Amino acid sequence: MDRTLLIIKPDAVKRNLIGTILKHLGDAGFKIIAMKMLWPDKEMGGAFYEIHKGKDFYDWLVNFISSGPIVVACLTAPDAPKKLREVVGATDPKKAAPGTVRNLYGTSVGENVVHASAPDENPEREVAFFFTDREIFTY
């Protein structure tokens, strides 16, 4: 079983979509092996999105992720990073496949309700950013 990271972003938390999104992922076969709610400051947001530093959307992204509480979850499933990206859909909710999380609940490219680790951008690094090994359970 592979692991990956999901972030339920401030727009979804504000709209009370946490349970809805988690159910969608559970129905798709994911198991939650770690989860917590937190409110990242800009320093934490900048460190998490460091890979995008220098890009024109970096400041917006850091400001947005630090604008309210988020829920971070470590998920497991066969080929979890790839599967999660398929289940959440394209970054732009208008281009996301019907029935995907972003298609159903996203409102814009920026406010697209979730972050899902990209398979080629080291999902384990993202998991380790938020969770210690002791916080991750296996069953």
N, C-alpha and C positions, 0 to 999 in steps of 0.2 A: 504494500500500500504506500502510495506517495502522499506527501503533505504539501499543502499550499496555504497561502494567506488570503483572507477576505477581510475587507474593511467595509462596514456599513457606514457611509459618509454622513456628515452633519445634516444634509438635506433630507435623507431618509429617516434619521433619528427624529428630526423635528416633525416629520409627517407621520410618526408612529408606525413605521414600516418594519421594525426590527423582527418581530415575530413572523410577519408575512414572508419576508425574505428568507429567514432561517427555515421556515416550513418548505418553501420552494426548493431550497438546497437539500433538505432532508429527503424530500420526495424524489430528487434527482439522484439519490444514492450516497450523498456525502454524510460523514459522521463528524461531529464537532468533538475535537479532542482537547481544545483549550479555547477559552473565550473570556473577554473582559471589556468593560466600558471605561473610557477615559476621555479627557478633554486635552488634546495635545496643544502645547504652546507653539509659537512660531519656530523656536529653536528645534523642537522635536520634529515638526512638520518639514522643516528645511533639511534636517538630517535624513529623514525617511525618503524624501524626494530628491536627494542629492544627485541621483542619476540624471535628473532633468535640469540641473543647475546650468544657467547660461541660455536656456531656451526661452522664447518669448512668453510662455505661459507659466513659467516657474513661480514667479511672485504670486500670481493669482492662485495657483495650486496650493502654495504654502498658506496663504491667507485663508483660503476656503477650508482646508483640512483642520485649521486651528480656530475656525469660527464657531465651533460648538462640539458637543460630545460625539464620539464615534464608538462603534463596537468593532473590536478586532477578534477574529476567530481563526484558529488553525483547523483546517479541514483535512480529512483523509478520504481517499477513494483510489481505485486503480487509475493511474495516469492523471492524478488530481489537478495539476496546474492546467493541462490542456482541457480537461473536462470542465473545470470551473469557468474558463474563458468562454467555452461554448454555451454553458448554461446562463451566464450573465449577459452575453451578447456584445455586440460592437459598442465602442465608446459613445458613439452618437446614437441616442435612443431611436431616432428616425430611421437609422440604417440597421438597427439591431433586428435579428430574426424574430418573427412573431413568437410570443410565448416566453421569450427570454426575460430575465429580471429587468434589464435596462429598457427593453421595449415596453414592458408592462408599467414600470414605475418611474423611469427617468424622464426628466423634463427638458434637458439640454445636454450638450457635449460636456459642459462643466459640472452640472448638477445631475449626474447620471447614477445616483444612489449607492454605487459600490465601487470599490477598487478590487481587482483580482490580480494576483501575481502573474506576470507574464512568464511562460515556461522558459524563455531564453534569458530572463533577467534574474536568475537565481532566487527562486521562491524560498529556499531555505534561509537565505540572508534576511529576507523580509519576515519570515517566521521568527527568527532569532532576534530581530529588532524589537519585537514586542513581548516575546515569551522566553523564559529560561527553560531549560530541559525539565526542571522540576515542576513547572506549571503545565506541561503537556502530558496528557494521560493516554495510555493505549489500553485497548480492551478488545 
